[in-house]
Structures are given as C-alpha cells and as structure tokens.
C-alpha cells in the first residue's frame, strides 16, 4: 500500500509540474506576442510611417464624377483618383480605393480602415475639427439642380423651394445647407443617387457639388433635361487624414509641386475640371 501511495504522489507531482510548465509557456507566449505588437506599433510612430510600413495608401471615396468614379472596367478614375495615385507614388507606396458611407468618413479614418478621405470633401468646421486636413486644392459650391420642365413652372424656382422635395447625400455639404434652411430633404448614399432621385421623379430637386453638376447635367450628358437653379454656398475642397497626421505636411508639399509643374492642370483637363477653380 505504501508503495502504491508513493507512486500516486509521484504521478500527481509530475502532472502538477507539467501543468505549471504549460501555463508558464502560454504566459510567455502571450507576453512575447503582446511585446511584438507593441514593438510594431512603436515602429510606426507616425502616420506616414504607418502607411509606408503597410506599403499602401488606403483612400476613402464615394461615386462622385468627375472626382472619383468607376470606368467600364470598374477601375476608379477621376481628378481626385488620379491625384491620389500621384500622391501614393510620391510616398513610394501602392494605392487602394475603398468606397465608404460618406456620413461615416470620420469613423472610418479613426478605425484605420482608410488612411485618408479624398473625394471632393468640403472643408467645413466639423471636418476640420475632427481631421487633419490639407490646404484647399479646389474651389467649389453647392448648387440646386432640377428638371428643366419643373424649373420652367417658376419664375424663381428657389423662391418656391419650401414646396420641393430635395435629395442630398447623407453627411454632405449639400445636406447641411438644405437642412439649415429647413427644407424637406431625403438623404441618399451619394450625389449620383441624388441625381437619380430627381430623374426618377421621387425628388423635385437635389443639392450637389458644382463640379459634379458641370460634368453630369445639361446638353451632351446623361441628364440632359436637368438645369442648375440656385447656389447655396461657396466652399473649398481638401483631403482629410487622422488628427495630427504628418501626412498633412506631405500632401501640402505634393500639391505645391503638382501645381508648379503643371501636372495638376493636366489631370484637371483630362476630366473636364476648369483649371481656374484649382487653388494655389
């Protein structure tokens, strides 16, 4: 019996030591993993280092012709898209475009699902307080668009705006302007959808960017029966990064070079953007 008891005690001690050894190994592995993650984060001490380490600049966009829109092959093109490619080359990284919900752009940035917002973004107080923003690179305005036959019914369409059902991109400058005026606004995914609402007759008018209106409505366009009937504001476009990002200084330097060497104007001409509205 004594021999049996001794054998059982020896076995129990062996199992206990094995369990301790396993726990120690797991704890060591967890500690090493956490240390590795901390080292990786420390290595990317700045936003630029984070992007360069990843080897790709992830750009948040929406479907907004002529700034960002897909071609026949589904590749994103446009004035902003081509400028973003140039900036990625400037940084020495690849580029990836991610279509986002415009109203979630700040959340997307902070979650690091994107690295910047580059989509004809108006430099509003809200945007500039929540992001690190570039210098203005383009001047713009919010305009009201409706079908020509609807506009013809009124001497001054905007004077009758209280009776109109408007469409606007959720979270856009057009949304903000119309809401401030107390108009009836249906919020949609993007400005292209706002135009479609007017075309379908589910909205009387929409608020979109002047640049988009210049490319999308009137003779020779997909919306030849639409016209601009009013201007809501004047504004400037900028690119948004995470707060305190050092990429802001990099993009301002890039913009200065692109303006000086004429490449910005060449891209503008490619997409029918009036070079006179580009900000120096």
Secondary structure, DSSP 8 states (H G I E B T S, - for coil): -HHHHHHHHHHHHHHHHHHHHHHHHHHHHHHHHHHHHHHHHHHS-SHHHHHHHHTEEEEEE--BTTTBEE-TTS-EESHHHHHHHHHHHHHT-EEEEEE--GGGHHHHHHTTS-SEEEEEEE--HHHHHHSEE----EEE-EEEEEEHHHHTT-SSGGGGGGG-EEEEETTSHHHHHHHHTT-EEEEESSHHHHHHHHHHTS-SEEEEEHHHHHHHBSTTSTBTTEEEEEE---EEEEEEESTT-THHHHHHHHHHHHHHTSHHHHHHHHTT--GGGB--
